[in-house]
Amino acid sequence: MATTRITRSWRPENSPAVLILTSLADGPKHGHALLKDIRRFANVDLGPGTLYGAIARLEEQGLIEPLATEDRRRPYRMTPAGSVALADVVSSMRRLADVGAARLTIATGH
């Protein structure tokens, strides 16, 4: 039987939207600062196209909003709706992690 390896890009915690909301949860950031923060806390390198595509979708959904520009940089902040959305995702991921860990314990006997 062949072993299948799930790539990091498939994992839900690596969703660009979740990563961006998680980064903005501790305060506003512009694109470059988002990329650096996400690399630091998630060890994920988002490309600029992925980052700005996700920012546009999050903004359209009302989950983040732009602030006044600083030099050429445009900072973004999470909206109250974005906080609720991130809390829901984190809660779902926590439930999934708890079930997965419990089932792994049963399966492996540890």
Secondary structure in CASP SS format (residue, H / E / C, confidence):
PFRMAT SS
TARGET T0000
AUTHOR 0000-0000-0000
METHOD secondary structure of the structure
MODEL  1
M C 1.00
A C 1.00
T C 1.00
T C 1.00
R C 1.00
I C 1.00
T C 1.00
R H 1.00
S H 1.00
W H 1.00
R C 1.00
P H 1.00
E H 1.00
N H 1.00
S C 1.00
P H 1.00
A H 1.00
V H 1.00
L H 1.00
I H 1.00
L H 1.00
T H 1.00
S H 1.00
L H 1.00
A C 1.00
D C 1.00
G C 1.00
P C 1.00
K E 1.00
H C 1.00
G H 1.00
H H 1.00
A H 1.00
L H 1.00
L H 1.00
K H 1.00
D H 1.00
I H 1.00
R H 1.00
R H 1.00
F H 1.00
A H 1.00
N C 1.00
V C 1.00
D C 1.00
L C 1.00
G C 1.00
P H 1.00
G H 1.00
T H 1.00
L H 1.00
Y H 1.00
G H 1.00
A H 1.00
I H 1.00
A H 1.00
R H 1.00
L H 1.00
E H 1.00
E H 1.00
Q C 1.00
G C 1.00
L C 1.00
I E 1.00
E E 1.00
P E 1.00
L C 1.00
A C 1.00
T C 1.00
E E 1.00
D C 1.00
R C 1.00
R E 1.00
R C 1.00
P C 1.00
Y E 1.00
R E 1.00
M E 1.00
T C 1.00
P H 1.00
A H 1.00
G H 1.00
S H 1.00
V H 1.00
A H 1.00
L H 1.00
A H 1.00
D H 1.00
V H 1.00
V H 1.00
S H 1.00
S H 1.00
M H 1.00
R H 1.00
R H 1.00
L H 1.00
A H 1.00
D H 1.00
V H 1.00
G H 1.00
A H 1.00
A H 1.00
R H 1.00
L H 1.00
T H 1.00
I H 1.00
A H 1.00
T H 1.00
G C 1.00
H C 1.00
END
